[in-house]
Amino acid sequence: MFRFSGLVLREERGFSALCPELDVATTGATVEEARKMLLEAATLHLEGSIEDGLPYSRPVPHEDDPADGDT
């Protein structure tokens, strides 16, 4: 099982969602829609990368890692 961060940010119109480890982002009119779209984008990214034998994630500097808890 993969585990990645999902950040949802309020924008002027709607919400943006970002997965920093995968460098994947999307938008939605609501928080729920942005999360759903991010999950779909991340899934497609992972499937395509694995299928093509490409790296699927990018390194995240320690100070920028939201999973660290110190940021």
N, CA, C and O of each residue as an XYZ file, in Angstrom:
284
protein
N       0.843     -1.168      0.000
C       0.000      0.000      0.000
C       0.897      1.241      0.000
O       1.904      1.293      0.705
N       0.515      2.233     -0.797
C       1.218      3.508     -0.833
C       0.556      4.473      0.140
O      -0.649      4.407      0.382
N       1.359      5.362      0.688
C       0.832      6.385      1.592
C       1.507      7.707      1.240
O       2.732      7.824      1.295
N       0.695      8.705      0.877
C       1.208     10.007      0.464
C       0.408     11.113      1.139
O      -0.700     10.890      1.628
N       0.989     12.307      1.156
C       0.323     13.480      1.723
C      -0.649     14.068      0.707
O      -0.396     14.041     -0.497
N      -1.736     14.586      1.195
C      -2.687     15.325      0.376
C      -2.994     16.639      1.063
O      -3.523     16.655      2.174
N      -2.667     17.737      0.410
C      -2.903     19.067      0.972
C      -4.025     19.732      0.196
O      -4.008     19.739     -1.035
N      -5.003     20.293      0.903
C      -6.102     21.012      0.266
C      -6.026     22.460      0.718
O      -5.992     22.758      1.912
N      -6.000     23.351     -0.263
C      -5.854     24.778      0.012
C      -7.060     25.539     -0.516
O      -7.538     25.280     -1.621
N      -7.544     26.480      0.286
C      -8.650     27.324     -0.164
C      -8.087     28.352     -1.146
O      -7.085     29.012     -0.871
N      -8.745     28.472     -2.281
C      -8.368     29.446     -3.307
C      -9.460     30.501     -3.402
O     -10.494     30.397     -2.743
N      -9.229     31.507     -4.218
C     -10.232     32.552     -4.399
C     -11.554     31.954     -4.881
O     -12.634     32.359     -4.449
N     -11.439     30.985     -5.783
C     -12.626     30.276     -6.294
C     -12.386     28.782     -6.139
O     -11.689     28.186     -6.960
N     -12.935     28.178     -5.127
C     -12.808     26.745     -4.932
C     -11.588     26.353     -4.124
O     -11.134     27.098     -3.256
N     -11.061     25.166     -4.422
C      -9.968     24.591     -3.648
C      -8.947     23.952     -4.575
O      -9.296     23.425     -5.631
N      -7.689     24.003     -4.171
C      -6.614     23.293     -4.856
C      -6.184     22.148     -3.966
O      -6.213     22.257     -2.740
N      -5.787     21.054     -4.582
C      -5.294     19.897     -3.837
C      -3.951     19.496     -4.439
O      -3.775     19.505     -5.657
N      -3.002     19.144     -3.562
C      -1.642     18.857     -3.985
C      -1.100     17.642     -3.250
O      -1.323     17.480     -2.050
N      -0.397     16.800     -3.969
C       0.367     15.706     -3.371
C       1.833     16.008     -3.661
O       2.304     15.760     -4.771
N       2.569     16.545     -2.670
C       3.945     16.982     -2.930
C       4.892     15.844     -3.293
O       5.817     16.049     -4.079
N       4.689     14.666     -2.750
C       5.590     13.549     -3.059
C       5.496     13.113     -4.513
O       6.484     12.664     -5.095
N       4.313     13.243     -5.100
C       4.116     12.834     -6.487
C       4.188     14.006     -7.452
O       4.254     13.806     -8.665
N       4.176     15.219     -6.930
C       4.147     16.432     -7.740
C       2.901     16.439     -8.630
O       2.966     16.722     -9.827
N       1.756     16.116     -7.999
C       0.462     16.055     -8.677
C      -0.460     17.057     -7.992
O      -0.499     17.144     -6.764
N      -1.204     17.816     -8.806
C      -2.129     18.806     -8.249
C      -3.404     18.833     -9.080
O      -3.415     18.440    -10.247
N      -4.477     19.306     -8.452
C      -5.770     19.431     -9.133
C      -6.606     20.472     -8.395
O      -6.143     21.070     -7.424
N      -7.818     20.683     -8.849
C      -8.716     21.645     -8.205
C     -10.105     21.040     -8.070
O     -10.414     20.011     -8.670
N     -10.935     21.699     -7.270
C     -12.324     21.301     -7.114
C     -13.132     22.446     -6.531
O     -12.581     23.350     -5.902
N     -14.423     22.406     -6.740
C     -15.308     23.449     -6.219
C     -15.480     23.339     -4.711
O     -15.728     24.341     -4.040
N     -15.349     22.117     -4.169
C     -15.475     21.884     -2.740
C     -14.239     21.113     -2.258
O     -13.462     20.607     -3.067
N     -14.068     21.031     -0.945
C     -12.970     20.242     -0.384
C     -13.110     18.791     -0.823
O     -12.130     18.170     -1.235
N     -14.306     18.253     -0.740
C     -14.540     16.859     -1.106
C     -14.199     16.605     -2.573
O     -13.578     15.594     -2.904
N     -14.605     17.520     -3.446
C     -14.315     17.360     -4.871
C     -12.814     17.446     -5.136
O     -12.282     16.667     -5.926
N     -12.133     18.377     -4.490
C     -10.688     18.510     -4.665
C      -9.973     17.246     -4.191
O      -9.042     16.787     -4.853
N     -10.387     16.678     -3.063
C      -9.790     15.428     -2.558
C     -10.039     14.277     -3.518
O      -9.134     13.495     -3.808
N     -11.265     14.174     -4.011
C     -11.608     13.110     -4.944
C     -10.779     13.228     -6.222
O     -10.263     12.230     -6.724
N     -10.655     14.436     -6.739
C      -9.885     14.654     -7.961
C      -8.395     14.370     -7.735
O      -7.723     13.854     -8.628
N      -7.878     14.704     -6.550
C      -6.474     14.425     -6.248
C      -6.232     12.920     -6.171
O      -5.221     12.430     -6.674
N      -7.137     12.195     -5.553
C      -6.998     10.743     -5.484
C      -6.988     10.137     -6.885
O      -6.184      9.254     -7.182
N      -7.882     10.614     -7.736
C      -7.931     10.112     -9.109
C      -6.639     10.463     -9.863
O      -6.082      9.612    -10.556
N      -6.167     11.694     -9.734
C      -4.936     12.110    -10.421
C      -3.725     11.331     -9.918
O      -2.877     10.921    -10.710
N      -3.643     11.126     -8.608
C      -2.527     10.377     -8.033
C      -2.561      8.921     -8.488
O      -1.517      8.346     -8.796
N      -3.738      8.323     -8.532
C      -3.879      6.940     -8.985
C      -3.430      6.790    -10.432
O      -2.684      5.868    -10.762
N      -3.882      7.690    -11.289
C      -3.482      7.648    -12.698
C      -1.979      7.854    -12.853
O      -1.334      7.185    -13.661
N      -1.431      8.772    -12.084
C       0.013      9.029    -12.125
C       0.794      7.775    -11.721
O       1.738      7.380    -12.405
N       0.402      7.161    -10.624
C       1.083      5.952    -10.148
C       0.956      4.801    -11.147
O       1.942      4.133    -11.457
N      -0.245      4.574    -11.643
C      -0.451      3.488    -12.603
C       0.414      3.673    -13.844
O       1.062      2.732    -14.304
N       0.423      4.891    -14.384
C       1.207      5.168    -15.578
C       2.694      5.050    -15.339
O       3.412      4.488    -16.165
N       3.171      5.575    -14.213
C       4.596      5.511    -13.901
C       5.064      4.085    -13.707
O       6.111      3.698    -14.224
N       4.302      3.305    -12.972
C       4.679      1.912    -12.721
C       4.624      1.112    -14.023
O       5.517      0.313    -14.305
N       3.582      1.328    -14.807
C       3.440      0.623    -16.081
C       4.605      0.927    -17.029
O       5.071      0.045    -17.750
N       5.070      2.178    -17.022
C       6.155      2.595    -17.911
C       7.540      2.405    -17.296
O       8.549      2.703    -17.936
N       7.595      1.913    -16.063
C       8.876      1.689    -15.398
C       9.595      2.973    -15.014
O      10.824      3.006    -14.952
N       8.839      4.022    -14.758
C       9.406      5.320    -14.395
C       9.295      5.549    -12.895
O       8.441      4.949    -12.242
N      10.147      6.410    -12.334
C       9.981      6.741    -10.912
C       8.653      7.461    -10.719
O       8.267      8.304    -11.527
N       7.970      7.120     -9.650
C       6.646      7.707     -9.432
C       6.648      8.853     -8.442
O       5.710      9.651     -8.425
N       7.680      8.956     -7.615
C       7.684     10.037     -6.624
C       8.924     10.896     -6.785
O       9.886     10.522     -7.456
N       8.874     12.033     -6.164
C      10.037     12.919     -6.159
C      10.446     13.110     -4.712
O       9.603     13.085     -3.815
N      11.735     13.301     -4.482
C      12.160     13.516     -3.090
C      11.624     14.842     -2.547
O      11.593     15.851     -3.250
N      11.215     14.816     -1.315
C      10.728     16.023     -0.644
C      11.734     16.378      0.446
O      12.007     15.557      1.322
N      12.293     17.597      0.406
C      13.233     17.980      1.467
C      12.595     17.843      2.848
O      11.405     18.109      3.018
N      13.379     17.435      3.814
C      12.891     17.211      5.174
C      12.080     18.401      5.694
O      11.020     18.218      6.291
N      12.576     19.608      5.468
C      11.892     20.792      6.005
C      10.551     21.066      5.320
O       9.733     21.813      5.857
N      10.309     20.479      4.150
C       9.047     20.678      3.436
C       8.097     19.483      3.548
O       7.008     19.499      2.975
N       8.502     18.467      4.270
C       7.699     17.248      4.365
C       6.585     17.418      5.379
O       6.869     17.494      6.574
N       5.303     17.482      4.950
C       4.205     17.672      5.879
C       3.994     16.481      6.808
O       3.364     16.619      7.857
N       4.512     15.324      6.437
C       4.370     14.135      7.292
C       5.316     14.181      8.482
O       5.147     13.423      9.437
N       6.308     15.060      8.436
C       7.313     15.146      9.503
C       6.722     15.662     10.808
O       7.106     15.216     11.890
N       5.787     16.601     10.706
C       5.159     17.138     11.921
C       5.904     18.315     12.531
O       5.370     18.997     13.405
N       7.129     18.562     12.083
C       7.909     19.682     12.620
C       7.681     20.957     11.831
O       8.166     22.017     12.227
N       6.945     20.882     10.708
C       6.761     22.056      9.860
C       5.516     22.798     10.222
O       5.204     23.818      9.607
